[in-house]
């Protein structure tokens, strides 16, 4: 796991359009599972920080769109939307174009810009207020990190791997939300 974390950090410092030459499925699945674990560790750590900030009263996020979606959608529809349709569309829009940028400097700019746009598109989950905009870097930090991880695996292993990672990540999160909703009901 430590090796993958170092590899991800090095990639963030200097993203390159370089495929991983090891095509063994066991190698790729192991790295996939490690990145998925890192994704959740990152999300939960950032969520904890966000909860602390909200506890100070400085940030009021209001309702998150997932709350309405959970209320108004059946479980299967919600799961299909979040774990299959959204990852496929978002990866086609945000990660598929990455390999079009062949020059090192252009690729680096595209990688950072696409990661940034991916993060900020998720602000639509909130009612936009001045407070939301001011705290937006913290609110969308989980999506920025996930965008970075998805970009990494897309370039190293291919688009299908980033779709699969995104689907697994969303699928697990939505399953947790659904379980929580059903436990409260």
For each residue, the residues with C-beta under 8 A, 3 or more apart:
1: 4 5 34 37 38
2: 5 6
3: 6 7
4: 1 7 8 31 34 35 38
5: 1 2 8 9 38
6: 2 3 9 10
7: 3 4 10 11
8: 4 5 11 12 35 38 148 149 152
9: 5 6 12 13
10: 6 7 13 14
11: 7 8 14 15 16 148 152
12: 8 9 15 148
13: 9 10
14: 10 11 108
15: 11 12 107 108 111 112 151 152 155
16: 11 104 107 108 155
17: 98 99 101 102 104 107 155
18: 155 156
19: 155 156 157 158
20: 23 28 156 157
21:
22: 27 28
23: 20 27 28
24: 27 28
25: 28 29
26: 29 30
27: 22 23 24 30 31
28: 20 22 23 24 25 31 32 157 161
29: 25 26 32 33
30: 26 27 33 34
31: 4 27 28 34 35 153 157
32: 28 29 35 36 153 157 161 164 165
33: 29 30 36 37
34: 1 4 30 31 37 38
35: 4 8 31 32 38 39 149 152 153 165
36: 32 33 39 40 165 168 169
37: 1 33 34 40 41
38: 1 4 5 8 34 35 41 42 149
39: 35 36 42 43 145 146 149 165 169
40: 36 37 43 44 169 172
41: 37 38 44 45
42: 38 39 45 46 142 145 146
43: 39 40 46 47 142 145 146 173
44: 40 41 47 48
45: 41 42 48 49
46: 42 43 49 50 138 141 142 145
47: 43 44 50 51 142
48: 44 45 51 52
49: 45 46 52 53 138
50: 46 47 53 54 59 138 139 141
51: 47 48 54 55
52: 48 49 55 56
53: 49 50 56 58 59 135 138
54: 50 51 57 58 59 60 61
55: 51 52
56: 52 53 59
57: 54 60
58: 53 54 135
59: 50 53 54 56 131 135 138
60: 54 57 131
61: 54 64 126 132 139
62: 126 127 129 132
63: 67 68 127
64: 61 67 125 126
65: 68 69 124 125 126
66: 69 70 125 177
67: 63 64 70 71
68: 63 65 71 72
69: 65 66 72 73 78 81
70: 66 67 73 78 177 178 181
71: 67 68
72: 68 69
73: 69 70 77 78 81
74: 77 78
75: 78 79 178
76: 79 80
77: 73 74 80 81
78: 69 70 73 74 75 81 82 174 178
79: 75 76 82 83 84 171 174 175 178
80: 76 77 83 84 85
81: 69 73 77 78 84 85 86
82: 78 79 85 86 170 171 173 174
83: 79 80 86 87 167 170 171 174
84: 79 80 81 87 88 167
85: 80 81 82 88 89
86: 81 82 83 89 90 166 170
87: 83 84 90 91 163 166 167 169 170
88: 84 85 91 92 163 167
89: 85 86 92 93
90: 86 87 93 94 95 118 166
91: 87 88 94 95 96 150 154 159 162 163 166
92: 88 89 95 96 159
93: 89 90 96 97
94: 90 91 97 114 117 118 147 150
95: 90 91 92 98 114 150 151 154 159 162
96: 91 92 93 99 154 159
97: 93 94 100 101 110 114
98: 17 95 101 107 110 111 114 151 154 155
99: 17 96 154 155
100: 97 110
101: 17 97 98 106 107 109 110 111
102: 17 106 107
103: 106 107
104: 16 17 107 108
105: 108 109
106: 101 102 103 109 110
107: 15 16 17 98 101 102 103 104 110 111
108: 14 15 16 104 105 111 112
109: 101 105 106 112 113
110: 97 98 100 101 106 107 113 114
111: 15 98 101 107 108 114 115 151
112: 15 108 109 115 116
113: 109 110 116 117
114: 94 95 97 98 110 111 117 118 147 151
115: 111 112 118 119 144 147 148 151
116: 112 113 119 120 144 147
117: 94 113 114 120 121
118: 90 94 114 115 121 122 143 144 147 150
119: 115 116 122 140 141 143 144 147
120: 116 117 123 136 140
121: 117 118 124
122: 118 119 125 140 143
123: 120 126 128 132 136 139 140
124: 65 121
125: 64 65 66 122
126: 61 62 64 65 123 132 139
127: 62 63 132
128: 123 132 133
129: 62 132 133
130: 133 134
131: 59 60 134 135
132: 61 62 123 126 127 128 129 135 136 139
133: 128 129 130 136
134: 130 131
135: 53 58 59 131 132 138 139
136: 120 123 132 133 139 140
137: 140 141
138: 46 49 50 53 59 135 141
139: 50 61 123 126 132 135 136
140: 119 120 122 123 136 137 143 144
141: 46 50 119 137 138 144 145
142: 42 43 46 47 145 146
143: 118 119 122 140 146 147
144: 115 116 118 119 140 141 147 148
145: 39 42 43 46 141 142 148 149
146: 39 42 43 142 143 149 150 166 169
147: 94 114 115 116 118 119 143 144 150 151
148: 8 11 12 115 144 145 151 152
149: 8 35 38 39 145 146 152 153 165
150: 91 94 95 118 146 147 153 154 162 165 166
151: 15 95 98 111 114 115 147 148 154 155 162
152: 8 11 15 35 148 149 155 156
153: 31 32 35 149 150 156 157 161 162 165
154: 91 95 96 98 99 150 151 157 158 159 161 162
155: 15 16 17 18 19 98 99 151 152
156: 18 19 20 152 153 161
157: 19 20 28 31 32 153 154 160 161 162
158: 19 154 161 162
159: 91 92 95 96 154 162 163
160: 157 163 164
161: 28 32 153 154 156 157 158 164 165
162: 91 95 150 151 153 154 157 158 159 165 166
163: 87 88 91 159 160 166 167
164: 32 160 161 167 168
165: 32 35 36 39 149 150 153 161 162 168 169
166: 86 87 90 91 146 150 162 163 169 170
167: 83 84 87 88 163 164 170 171
168: 36 164 165 171 172
169: 36 39 40 87 146 165 166 172 173
170: 82 83 86 87 166 167 173 174
171: 79 82 83 167 168 174 175
172: 40 168 169 175 176
173: 43 82 169 170 176 177
174: 78 79 82 83 170 171 177 178
175: 79 171 172 178 179
176: 172 173 179 180
177: 66 70 173 174 180 181
178: 70 75 78 79 174 175 181 182
179: 175 176 182 183
180: 176 177 183 184
181: 70 177 178 184 185
182: 178 179 185
183: 179 180
184: 180 181
185: 181 182
